[in-house]
């Protein structure tokens, strides 16, 4: 086994977590991290999730900045921060100076002054303000627009981002001032200078926020910057408390997290995995390990325009026969697919197909499946697949499904994809995205009714750049492909997946396809190993931590699922089941620090815990039998279990009920 550093086990890269500096501006508390302001709170209640300056190129790729000359001057009730940031990629070169002031009167002011260092095109340069879902969804707002003041209620379910005249529309017209009246008598005021701002519901892409962003999209994009062109923007935040707002503990403090079992939960979705994208099948060891997870299906993408589609299908059929599960067939049609569909029908006869997800190549990522393609696929294939559901939807984000609800009268189910990195890539943003997955399913129910909802697939990174309007440069062969996340092989991915399964279950998803079976987007490494071992820190045959999350679920087949509750959001997540005299609980630490949890009510009697963390990852990665045997005995005192989770640890508890 390759020796991994502690940080590599945490999140796949050998670097410490980013420094977080806690600051105060009067009654406002805020965290400064990597140039951004995060989690602005009043009396412990989050009122602003994040303020940052985005630089996005002609294809909406976010270009990270290199920060220098940081000056940080904190005081008891005020602060001042300055730094420089330089963003460069291809022709884009942009430099800006940040000045952030937090005043003792409870005002925070963030100023950006920048200059284009050469000619380039871009889609956005400037501030984004993220608002939390909790306390904002369903709350009234007041905005000052060029045409006067407007008022309204922010949506509880996800607001679709419609397209007008070729461009995306905001929730309401562009503004220079916005006030949101949150529960508890808190009015959050944001004022903007240097540009007009708009708001979108970022849950369309499973970001955990509403986003206020600069430059009205109706003006069009991309924009042209000229060498020497200057940019100036300022965001000012205030929060006024007019009611009696109880103080709550900050979630970053060292107090224990209370974890409780509550009411019966929703049934677990049927869970499957994708076929590996490297075009390889499963060897006997890999097939044995995947069989241990008892998947409901394996997903194969069959693109009829590809000369290799029959080989891709044959590989998938072999795999489902090895595993003993169904086939989820994602079928991409061409304009004239009749001959290929006839050949496909002959090949599918006798194959256990769980569902056929029908797309047309031209529609798949931009909208939802048209009735004509649903009917065509059903007409040609139903005879070979009696009782198999024909599902429609989008191969894109939930945003596409939401802006163009499908013609469900032609469908037996609805499908869309999920990934947490359309906009932001840091660990905290991925954690924030977990809750929005639930909201996508609840919103989809509004136009899908009782039809089954299949999330196919869930991946850590976008499988392709859906926002690109121009050809992109070929990927650097010495860098990871854009769809590969080095965290796939890490403890973080396992903890995040616990939250994803919980969120989609609570939302009521019927089936979910996660990741791939093998490879650097999978549950384990291939025998050949990582093609870029210095960038993707796996070793040949390595079992990734995320595998053990699905092993926990497999052991709970037929169980009754329970809901867990915890008193501090964004810090941990969990799943629980009862099966006969067994009570199983998985608790995932979503933070790069140890956290103490108090679990109650815990049944008296025998209890054990198996820990997936930096200390046990070596055994979990190489010797499944040994890892399964590694457990610790728990003490249950007065109906409570106390356990300290290591950074990004997932702990699997089992209680024997008496």
C-alpha positions as CSV (number, residue, x, y, z in Angstrom):
1,X,0.0,0.0,0.0
2,X,1.2,3.5,-0.8
3,X,1.7,5.5,2.4
4,X,-0.8,8.3,2.5
5,X,-0.3,11.4,4.6
6,X,-3.0,12.3,7.1
7,X,-4.3,15.1,4.9
8,X,-4.4,12.7,1.9
9,X,-6.6,10.4,3.8
10,X,-8.9,13.3,4.7
11,X,-9.4,14.8,1.2
12,X,-6.9,13.4,-1.3
13,X,-4.4,16.2,-1.2
14,X,-1.4,16.8,1.0
15,X,-2.1,20.2,2.4
16,X,-3.7,21.4,5.7
17,X,-7.2,22.8,5.9
18,X,-7.6,26.4,5.1
19,X,-7.1,28.8,7.9
20,X,-10.3,30.3,9.3
21,X,-10.2,33.6,11.2
22,X,-13.2,34.6,13.3
23,X,-13.9,38.3,13.4
24,X,-16.5,40.6,14.9
25,X,-18.2,43.8,13.7
26,X,-20.3,44.9,16.5
27,X,-23.1,42.4,17.0
28,X,-22.1,40.6,13.7
29,X,-19.8,37.5,13.8
30,X,-18.1,36.4,10.6
31,X,-15.4,34.0,9.4
32,X,-12.6,35.0,7.0
33,X,-11.3,32.2,4.8
34,X,-9.3,32.3,1.6
35,X,-10.3,35.9,0.9
36,X,-14.0,35.3,1.5
37,X,-16.4,36.2,4.3
38,X,-18.4,33.2,5.4
39,X,-21.2,32.6,7.9
40,X,-22.1,36.1,9.0
41,X,-24.2,35.6,12.1
42,X,-26.3,37.5,14.6
43,X,-26.6,36.0,18.0
44,X,-25.4,32.8,16.4
45,X,-28.1,32.8,13.7
46,X,-26.7,32.7,10.1
47,X,-27.9,35.6,8.0
48,X,-25.3,35.6,5.1
49,X,-23.6,32.4,4.0
50,X,-20.8,33.8,1.9
51,X,-19.4,37.0,0.2
52,X,-16.8,36.4,-2.4
53,X,-15.5,37.9,-5.7
54,X,-15.9,35.6,-8.7
55,X,-13.8,35.6,-11.9
56,X,-15.4,33.4,-14.5
57,X,-14.1,32.9,-18.0
58,X,-15.9,32.8,-21.4
59,X,-17.2,29.3,-20.6
60,X,-18.2,30.1,-17.0
61,X,-15.2,28.3,-15.6
62,X,-14.2,29.8,-12.2
63,X,-10.6,31.0,-12.3
64,X,-9.1,30.8,-8.9
65,X,-7.0,33.7,-7.6
66,X,-3.5,33.8,-6.1
67,X,-3.7,35.9,-3.0
68,X,-0.8,38.0,-1.8
69,X,0.0,40.9,0.6
70,X,-2.6,39.8,3.2
71,X,-3.0,42.3,6.0
72,X,-5.4,41.3,8.8
73,X,-6.1,43.7,11.7
74,X,-8.7,42.2,14.1
75,X,-10.0,43.9,17.2
76,X,-12.7,43.1,19.8
77,X,-15.6,44.5,17.9
78,X,-14.2,45.6,14.5
79,X,-11.6,44.5,11.9
80,X,-9.9,45.5,8.7
81,X,-8.6,43.1,6.0
82,X,-6.6,43.9,2.8
83,X,-5.1,41.6,0.2
84,X,-4.3,41.4,-3.5
85,X,-5.6,38.7,-5.9
86,X,-4.5,37.7,-9.4
87,X,-6.5,35.4,-11.7
88,X,-5.0,34.1,-14.9
89,X,-6.0,31.4,-17.4
90,X,-5.5,31.5,-21.1
91,X,-6.0,35.0,-22.3
92,X,-7.7,36.1,-19.0
93,X,-5.5,38.1,-16.6
94,X,-7.2,40.1,-13.9
95,X,-5.8,41.7,-10.7
96,X,-7.7,43.2,-7.9
97,X,-7.3,44.7,-4.5
98,X,-9.6,43.8,-1.6
99,X,-10.5,46.1,1.4
100,X,-12.8,44.6,4.0
101,X,-13.9,46.7,7.0
102,X,-16.1,45.5,9.9
103,X,-17.3,48.3,12.1
104,X,-18.3,48.4,15.7
105,X,-21.8,49.6,14.7
106,X,-22.5,46.2,13.0
107,X,-21.7,47.2,9.4
108,X,-19.4,45.1,7.1
109,X,-18.1,46.7,3.9
110,X,-16.3,44.8,1.2
111,X,-14.6,46.7,-1.7
112,X,-13.1,45.3,-4.8
113,X,-10.9,47.5,-7.1
114,X,-9.4,45.7,-10.1
115,X,-7.8,46.1,-13.5
116,X,-7.7,43.9,-16.6
117,X,-4.0,43.3,-17.5
118,X,-4.8,42.4,-21.1
119,X,-7.7,42.0,-23.5
120,X,-9.9,39.1,-22.7
121,X,-13.5,37.9,-22.7
122,X,-15.3,36.8,-19.5
123,X,-18.8,36.0,-18.2
124,X,-18.6,37.5,-14.7
125,X,-16.2,39.6,-12.6
126,X,-17.4,40.8,-9.3
127,X,-19.2,40.0,-6.1
128,X,-21.5,37.2,-5.2
129,X,-23.5,37.2,-2.0
130,X,-24.9,33.8,-0.9
131,X,-27.9,33.7,1.4
132,X,-28.7,30.5,3.4
133,X,-31.8,28.5,2.6
134,X,-32.9,28.2,6.2
135,X,-34.5,31.4,7.3
136,X,-34.5,32.9,3.8
137,X,-36.7,30.6,1.8
138,X,-40.3,31.7,2.4
139,X,-39.3,35.1,3.9
140,X,-40.4,38.5,2.6
141,X,-37.9,40.8,0.8
142,X,-37.8,44.4,-0.3
143,X,-35.5,45.5,-3.2
144,X,-34.7,48.9,-4.8
145,X,-34.6,48.6,-8.6
146,X,-34.0,51.3,-11.2
147,X,-37.8,51.5,-11.6
148,X,-38.6,51.8,-7.9
149,X,-39.1,49.5,-4.9
150,X,-40.5,46.0,-5.2
151,X,-41.5,43.5,-2.6
152,X,-42.3,39.8,-2.5
153,X,-41.7,36.4,-0.9
154,X,-38.7,34.3,-1.6
155,X,-39.7,30.8,-2.8
156,X,-39.7,27.8,-0.5
157,X,-39.5,25.3,-3.3
158,X,-36.8,25.8,-5.9
159,X,-37.6,28.7,-8.3
160,X,-36.9,27.8,-11.9
161,X,-34.4,29.9,-13.8
162,X,-36.2,30.4,-17.0
163,X,-34.7,31.4,-20.4
164,X,-35.9,34.6,-22.1
165,X,-34.3,35.9,-25.4
166,X,-31.5,33.3,-25.0
167,X,-30.5,34.3,-21.5
168,X,-31.3,33.2,-17.9
169,X,-33.8,35.2,-15.9
170,X,-33.5,36.2,-12.2
171,X,-36.1,35.6,-9.5
172,X,-37.0,39.3,-9.6
173,X,-35.6,42.4,-11.4
174,X,-32.1,43.8,-10.9
175,X,-31.5,45.9,-7.8
176,X,-29.0,48.0,-5.9
177,X,-30.4,47.4,-2.4
178,X,-32.0,44.2,-0.9
179,X,-33.6,43.7,2.5
180,X,-34.6,40.2,3.6
181,X,-36.8,39.9,6.7
182,X,-35.8,36.7,8.4
183,X,-37.5,34.9,11.3
184,X,-36.9,36.3,14.8
185,X,-37.2,39.9,13.8
186,X,-33.9,40.0,11.8
187,X,-33.8,42.3,8.8
188,X,-30.7,41.7,6.6
189,X,-29.7,44.6,4.4
190,X,-27.3,44.4,1.5
191,X,-26.3,47.4,-0.6
192,X,-24.4,47.3,-3.8
193,X,-22.3,49.9,-5.7
194,X,-20.6,49.6,-9.1
195,X,-23.1,47.4,-10.7
196,X,-26.7,46.2,-10.6
197,X,-27.3,42.8,-8.9
198,X,-29.7,40.0,-9.4
199,X,-30.8,36.8,-7.5
200,X,-31.0,33.2,-8.5
201,X,-32.0,30.1,-6.6
202,X,-28.8,28.1,-6.6
203,X,-30.6,24.9,-5.4
204,X,-31.2,24.4,-9.1
205,X,-27.6,23.2,-9.1
206,X,-27.8,21.8,-5.5
207,X,-25.8,24.7,-4.1
208,X,-27.1,25.3,-0.6
209,X,-28.0,29.0,-1.1
210,X,-29.7,31.8,-2.9
211,X,-27.2,33.8,-4.8
212,X,-27.1,37.5,-5.4
213,X,-24.7,38.1,-8.3
214,X,-23.4,41.1,-10.2
215,X,-24.2,42.3,-13.8
216,X,-27.7,41.6,-15.1
217,X,-27.6,38.6,-17.4
218,X,-30.1,40.2,-19.7
219,X,-27.2,42.4,-20.9
220,X,-25.8,39.3,-22.4
221,X,-22.5,37.5,-22.1
222,X,-19.6,37.0,-22.6
223,X,-18.3,40.5,-22.0
224,X,-15.1,42.1,-23.4
225,X,-12.5,43.5,-21.1
226,X,-9.8,45.7,-22.5
227,X,-6.2,46.0,-21.1
228,X,-6.2,48.7,-18.5
229,X,-10.0,48.6,-17.9
230,X,-10.8,49.2,-14.2
231,X,-13.5,47.5,-12.1
232,X,-15.0,48.8,-8.9
233,X,-17.7,47.2,-6.7
234,X,-18.7,47.5,-3.1
235,X,-21.0,45.4,-0.9
236,X,-22.3,46.7,2.4
237,X,-24.1,44.4,4.9
238,X,-26.1,45.3,8.0
239,X,-28.4,43.2,10.2
240,X,-31.1,44.9,12.3
241,X,-32.8,42.9,15.1
242,X,-36.2,44.2,16.0
243,X,-37.5,41.2,17.9
244,X,-36.3,38.9,20.7
245,X,-33.7,36.7,19.0
246,X,-32.5,33.9,21.3
247,X,-28.7,33.3,21.4
248,X,-27.6,30.0,19.9
249,X,-24.2,28.4,20.3
250,X,-21.8,28.9,17.4
251,X,-21.4,25.6,15.5
252,X,-17.7,25.9,15.4
253,X,-17.3,25.8,19.2
254,X,-16.1,22.8,21.1
255,X,-19.4,21.8,22.7
256,X,-20.7,18.3,22.1
257,X,-23.2,17.7,19.3
258,X,-26.4,16.2,20.5
259,X,-27.6,13.4,18.2
260,X,-31.1,11.9,18.7
261,X,-33.2,9.2,17.2
262,X,-36.6,10.4,16.2
263,X,-39.6,9.2,14.1
264,X,-39.5,6.5,11.5
265,X,-37.9,7.7,8.3
266,X,-38.4,7.4,4.6
267,X,-37.5,4.1,2.8
268,X,-34.1,4.0,1.3
269,X,-33.9,4.6,-2.5
270,X,-32.9,1.7,-4.7
271,X,-29.2,2.3,-5.1
272,X,-26.9,1.4,-8.0
273,X,-23.6,2.3,-9.5
274,X,-22.3,3.5,-12.9
275,X,-20.2,1.4,-15.2
276,X,-16.6,2.6,-15.3
277,X,-15.8,5.3,-17.7
278,X,-12.5,3.8,-18.8
279,X,-14.3,1.2,-20.9
280,X,-13.1,-1.7,-18.8
281,X,-15.2,-4.5,-17.4
282,X,-15.0,-6.0,-13.9
283,X,-12.4,-8.7,-12.9
284,X,-13.4,-11.4,-10.5
285,X,-12.1,-9.5,-7.4
286,X,-13.9,-6.3,-8.4
287,X,-17.1,-8.2,-9.2
288,X,-17.0,-9.9,-5.8
289,X,-16.5,-6.7,-3.9
290,X,-19.4,-5.0,-5.8
291,X,-21.6,-8.0,-5.3
292,X,-21.1,-7.5,-1.5
293,X,-22.8,-4.2,-1.8
294,X,-26.0,-5.8,-3.3
295,X,-26.7,-3.0,-5.8
296,X,-30.1,-2.8,-7.4
297,X,-28.6,-1.9,-10.8
298,X,-25.6,-0.9,-12.8
299,X,-25.9,2.0,-15.1
300,X,-24.7,1.9,-18.7
301,X,-24.7,4.8,-21.1
302,X,-25.5,3.6,-24.6
303,X,-25.0,6.3,-27.3
304,X,-26.3,5.1,-30.6
305,X,-24.2,7.6,-32.5
306,X,-21.1,5.8,-31.2
307,X,-19.6,2.9,-33.2
308,X,-18.8,1.3,-29.8
309,X,-22.3,1.2,-28.4
310,X,-22.8,-2.5,-28.8
311,X,-19.4,-3.2,-27.1
312,X,-20.4,-0.8,-24.3
313,X,-23.7,-2.6,-23.9
314,X,-22.1,-6.1,-24.0
315,X,-19.7,-5.0,-21.2
316,X,-22.6,-3.8,-19.1
317,X,-24.6,-7.0,-19.6
318,X,-21.6,-9.1,-18.6
319,X,-21.2,-7.0,-15.4
320,X,-24.9,-7.2,-14.3
321,X,-24.7,-11.0,-14.8
322,X,-21.6,-11.1,-12.7
323,X,-23.2,-9.0,-9.9
324,X,-26.7,-10.4,-10.2
325,X,-28.5,-7.1,-10.5
326,X,-30.5,-5.1,-13.0
327,X,-29.3,-2.8,-15.8
328,X,-30.2,0.9,-15.8
329,X,-29.9,1.8,-19.5
330,X,-29.3,5.4,-20.3
331,X,-30.2,5.5,-24.0
332,X,-29.1,8.4,-26.1
333,X,-31.0,8.5,-29.4
334,X,-30.0,10.0,-32.7
335,X,-32.4,11.6,-35.3
336,X,-32.7,8.3,-37.2
337,X,-32.4,5.6,-34.5
338,X,-34.7,2.9,-35.9
339,X,-32.1,0.5,-37.2
340,X,-30.0,0.8,-34.1
341,X,-33.1,0.3,-31.9
342,X,-34.0,-2.9,-33.7
343,X,-30.5,-4.2,-33.0
344,X,-30.7,-3.0,-29.4
345,X,-34.1,-4.8,-29.0
346,X,-32.5,-8.1,-30.0
347,X,-29.6,-7.6,-27.6
348,X,-31.8,-6.8,-24.6
349,X,-34.1,-9.8,-24.9
350,X,-33.8,-11.6,-21.6
351,X,-31.6,-9.0,-19.9
352,X,-32.9,-7.8,-16.4
353,X,-33.4,-4.1,-17.2
354,X,-34.4,-2.0,-14.2
355,X,-35.3,1.0,-16.3
356,X,-34.6,2.7,-19.6
357,X,-33.8,6.4,-19.3
358,X,-34.5,7.9,-22.7
359,X,-32.6,10.9,-24.1
360,X,-32.0,12.5,-27.4
361,X,-28.4,13.6,-28.0
362,X,-29.5,17.2,-28.9
363,X,-31.8,17.6,-25.9
364,X,-30.1,15.5,-23.2
365,X,-28.2,18.2,-21.3
366,X,-30.2,21.3,-22.4
367,X,-33.8,20.3,-21.7
368,X,-36.0,17.3,-21.0
369,X,-36.9,14.3,-23.2
370,X,-39.6,15.1,-25.8
371,X,-42.6,12.9,-26.1
372,X,-41.6,11.8,-29.6
373,X,-38.4,10.2,-28.3
374,X,-40.2,8.5,-25.4
375,X,-42.8,7.0,-27.7
376,X,-40.2,5.9,-30.3
377,X,-38.1,4.1,-27.7
378,X,-41.1,2.5,-26.1
379,X,-42.5,1.4,-29.5
380,X,-39.2,-0.4,-30.4
381,X,-38.1,-1.8,-27.1
382,X,-41.2,-2.5,-25.0
383,X,-41.8,-5.9,-26.6
384,X,-38.4,-7.1,-25.4
385,X,-38.7,-5.5,-21.9
386,X,-42.2,-6.3,-20.6
387,X,-43.0,-4.3,-17.5
388,X,-39.8,-2.2,-17.7
389,X,-40.4,1.5,-17.0
390,X,-39.4,4.1,-19.6
391,X,-38.0,7.2,-17.9
392,X,-37.4,10.6,-19.3
393,X,-35.8,13.8,-18.0
394,X,-32.4,15.4,-18.4
395,X,-28.8,14.4,-18.5
396,X,-28.1,17.9,-17.1
397,X,-28.7,19.5,-13.7
398,X,-32.0,19.8,-11.9
399,X,-32.1,23.3,-13.3
400,X,-32.9,21.9,-16.8
401,X,-35.8,19.8,-15.4
402,X,-37.1,22.7,-13.3
403,X,-37.1,25.2,-16.2
404,X,-38.6,22.8,-18.6
405,X,-40.8,20.3,-16.7
406,X,-41.1,17.1,-18.7
407,X,-44.2,15.8,-20.4
408,X,-44.8,13.2,-17.7
409,X,-47.8,11.7,-19.5
410,X,-45.4,9.9,-21.8
411,X,-43.1,8.7,-19.0
412,X,-43.0,6.1,-16.3
413,X,-40.5,8.1,-14.2
414,X,-38.3,11.2,-14.2
415,X,-34.5,11.4,-14.0
416,X,-31.8,14.1,-13.5
417,X,-28.2,14.3,-12.3
418,X,-26.6,15.8,-9.2
419,X,-23.2,17.1,-8.5
420,X,-22.1,19.7,-5.8
421,X,-19.5,21.6,-7.8
422,X,-21.2,23.6,-10.6
423,X,-20.1,26.8,-8.9
424,X,-17.8,26.2,-5.9
425,X,-15.3,23.5,-5.1
426,X,-14.2,23.8,-1.5
427,X,-15.2,21.2,1.2
428,X,-17.5,23.6,3.1
429,X,-19.5,24.4,-0.1
430,X,-19.9,20.8,-0.9
431,X,-21.2,20.2,2.6
432,X,-23.7,23.1,2.2
433,X,-24.9,21.4,-1.0
434,X,-26.1,18.3,0.8
435,X,-29.4,19.8,1.9
436,X,-30.3,21.2,-1.5
437,X,-30.4,17.6,-2.9
438,X,-33.5,17.0,-0.7
439,X,-35.1,20.2,-2.1
440,X,-34.7,19.1,-5.7
441,X,-36.8,15.9,-5.1
442,X,-39.5,17.8,-3.2
443,X,-39.7,20.4,-5.9
444,X,-39.8,17.7,-8.7
445,X,-42.8,16.1,-6.9
446,X,-44.7,19.3,-7.8
447,X,-44.7,18.5,-11.5
448,X,-44.0,14.8,-11.4
449,X,-46.7,13.8,-9.0
450,X,-46.3,10.2,-7.8
451,X,-44.0,9.1,-10.7
452,X,-40.8,7.5,-9.5
453,X,-37.8,10.0,-9.4
454,X,-34.4,8.5,-10.4
455,X,-31.3,10.5,-9.6
456,X,-28.9,9.3,-12.3
457,X,-26.1,9.9,-11.5
458,X,-24.6,11.5,-8.4
459,X,-21.0,12.5,-8.9
460,X,-18.6,14.7,-7.0
461,X,-17.7,16.8,-10.1
462,X,-19.7,17.7,-13.2
463,X,-19.3,15.1,-15.9
464,X,-19.0,17.8,-18.5
465,X,-19.1,21.6,-18.7
466,X,-22.8,22.2,-19.4
467,X,-22.4,26.0,-19.4
468,X,-19.7,26.1,-22.1
469,X,-20.8,27.9,-25.3
470,X,-17.4,27.7,-27.0
471,X,-14.9,24.9,-27.6
472,X,-12.5,24.5,-24.7
473,X,-8.8,23.7,-24.8
474,X,-8.0,20.0,-24.6
475,X,-7.3,18.9,-21.0
476,X,-3.7,18.9,-19.9
477,X,-2.6,15.2,-19.9
478,X,-0.5,16.0,-16.8
479,X,-3.5,17.2,-14.9
480,X,-6.6,15.3,-13.7
481,X,-9.5,15.4,-16.2
482,X,-12.1,18.0,-15.3
483,X,-14.6,15.3,-14.2
484,X,-12.2,13.7,-11.7
485,X,-12.0,14.9,-8.1
486,X,-9.0,13.7,-6.0
487,X,-11.3,13.5,-3.0
488,X,-13.1,10.5,-4.5
489,X,-10.6,8.2,-2.7
490,X,-10.8,10.0,0.6
491,X,-12.6,10.0,3.9
492,X,-14.3,13.2,2.9
493,X,-16.1,11.5,0.0
494,X,-17.5,8.8,2.4
495,X,-18.8,11.3,4.9
496,X,-20.3,13.5,2.1
497,X,-22.0,10.4,0.7
498,X,-23.7,9.6,4.0
499,X,-25.2,13.1,3.9
500,X,-26.2,12.7,0.2
501,X,-28.0,9.4,0.8
502,X,-29.8,10.8,3.9
503,X,-30.8,14.0,2.0
504,X,-32.2,12.2,-1.0
505,X,-33.9,9.6,1.2
506,X,-35.7,12.3,3.2
507,X,-36.7,14.0,-0.1
508,X,-38.3,10.8,-1.3
509,X,-36.1,9.7,-4.2
510,X,-37.0,6.3,-5.6
511,X,-33.6,5.3,-7.0
512,X,-30.1,6.8,-7.0
513,X,-27.1,5.9,-9.1
514,X,-23.8,6.8,-7.4
515,X,-20.4,7.2,-8.9
516,X,-18.9,4.3,-10.9
517,X,-17.8,0.8,-9.9
518,X,-14.1,1.2,-10.4
519,X,-11.5,3.9,-11.4
520,X,-10.9,7.4,-10.2
521,X,-14.7,8.2,-10.2
522,X,-15.5,4.9,-8.5
523,X,-15.7,2.9,-5.3
524,X,-12.3,1.3,-5.7
525,X,-9.1,1.6,-7.8
526,X,-8.5,-0.7,-10.7
527,X,-5.6,-3.2,-10.6
528,X,-3.7,-1.0,-13.0
529,X,-3.9,1.9,-10.6
530,X,-4.3,5.6,-11.0
531,X,-3.1,7.0,-14.4
532,X,-1.7,10.0,-12.5
533,X,-0.7,8.7,-9.1
534,X,0.9,12.0,-8.0
535,X,-2.4,13.8,-8.7
536,X,-4.9,11.1,-7.7
537,X,-3.4,9.4,-4.6
538,X,-4.8,5.9,-4.8
539,X,-2.9,2.7,-5.2
540,X,-3.7,-0.3,-7.4
541,X,-6.7,-2.2,-6.1
542,X,-7.4,0.3,-3.3
543,X,-10.9,0.1,-1.8
544,X,-12.1,3.7,-1.3
545,X,-13.7,4.7,2.0
546,X,-17.0,5.5,0.2
547,X,-17.3,1.7,-0.5
548,X,-18.0,1.1,3.2
549,X,-20.9,3.5,3.2
550,X,-22.6,1.3,0.7
551,X,-21.6,-1.8,2.6
552,X,-23.4,-0.4,5.6
553,X,-26.5,0.2,3.5
554,X,-26.3,-3.3,2.0
555,X,-26.3,-4.8,5.5
556,X,-29.6,-3.0,6.2
557,X,-31.6,-4.5,3.3
558,X,-35.2,-4.8,4.3
559,X,-34.7,-2.7,7.5
560,X,-37.0,0.0,8.7
561,X,-35.2,3.4,8.4
562,X,-35.2,5.9,11.2
563,X,-34.5,9.6,11.3
564,X,-31.6,11.1,13.1
565,X,-31.7,14.7,14.4
566,X,-28.7,16.9,15.5
567,X,-28.6,20.3,17.0
568,X,-25.9,21.9,14.8
569,X,-26.2,21.9,11.0
570,X,-23.3,21.5,8.6
571,X,-21.1,19.7,11.1
572,X,-22.2,16.1,10.7
573,X,-24.7,13.8,9.0
574,X,-26.1,10.4,9.6
575,X,-28.3,7.4,8.8
576,X,-30.1,4.9,11.1
577,X,-32.1,1.7,10.7
578,X,-33.7,-1.0,12.8
579,X,-33.9,-4.6,11.7
580,X,-35.2,-7.1,14.1
581,X,-33.1,-6.8,17.3
582,X,-30.4,-4.7,15.5
583,X,-30.1,-0.9,15.6
584,X,-27.5,0.4,13.1
585,X,-26.4,4.0,12.9
586,X,-23.8,5.7,10.6
587,X,-22.5,9.1,11.8
588,X,-20.2,11.1,9.5
589,X,-18.0,14.0,10.7
590,X,-18.1,16.7,8.0
591,X,-15.3,18.7,9.5
592,X,-11.5,18.6,9.4
593,X,-11.4,18.5,13.2
594,X,-12.5,16.1,15.9
595,X,-16.0,16.4,17.2
596,X,-17.7,14.8,20.2
597,X,-21.2,13.5,19.7
598,X,-23.7,12.5,22.4
599,X,-26.1,9.9,21.0
600,X,-29.4,9.3,22.8
601,X,-31.7,7.6,23.5
602,X,-29.3,4.7,23.2
603,X,-30.6,1.2,24.1
604,X,-29.1,-0.5,27.1
605,X,-27.1,-3.6,26.4
606,X,-24.4,-4.6,23.9
607,X,-23.1,-1.9,21.5
608,X,-20.1,-1.7,19.2
609,X,-18.6,0.8,16.8
610,X,-16.5,0.4,13.7
611,X,-14.5,3.5,12.8
612,X,-13.5,4.6,9.3
613,X,-10.9,7.2,9.8
614,X,-7.2,8.0,9.2
615,X,-6.1,5.2,11.6
616,X,-8.2,2.4,10.1
617,X,-8.1,3.5,6.4
618,X,-5.1,1.3,5.6
619,X,-7.1,-1.9,6.6
620,X,-10.3,-0.6,5.0
621,X,-8.4,0.0,1.8
622,X,-6.6,-3.3,1.5
623,X,-8.1,-6.0,3.8
624,X,-11.9,-5.9,3.9
625,X,-12.2,-9.0,6.1
626,X,-9.8,-7.4,8.7
627,X,-11.6,-4.1,8.6
628,X,-15.0,-5.7,9.2
629,X,-13.6,-7.4,12.3
630,X,-12.3,-4.1,13.7
631,X,-14.8,-2.9,16.3
632,X,-14.8,-1.3,19.7
633,X,-17.2,-2.0,22.6
634,X,-19.3,1.0,23.6
635,X,-20.4,2.0,27.1
636,X,-24.0,3.0,27.3
637,X,-24.6,5.2,30.3
638,X,-28.0,6.4,31.3
639,X,-29.3,5.9,27.7
640,X,-26.4,7.9,26.1
641,X,-23.3,7.0,24.1
642,X,-20.4,9.5,23.9
643,X,-18.1,9.2,21.0
644,X,-15.4,11.4,19.6
645,X,-15.2,11.4,15.8
646,X,-11.9,12.1,14.2
647,X,-11.7,14.5,11.2
648,X,-14.0,13.3,8.4
649,X,-14.5,10.0,10.2
650,X,-17.6,7.9,9.5
651,X,-18.5,5.7,12.5
652,X,-20.8,2.7,12.2
653,X,-22.6,1.9,15.4
654,X,-24.5,-1.3,16.1
655,X,-26.8,-1.9,19.1
656,X,-28.3,-5.2,20.2
657,X,-31.9,-4.4,21.3
658,X,-33.3,-6.3,24.2
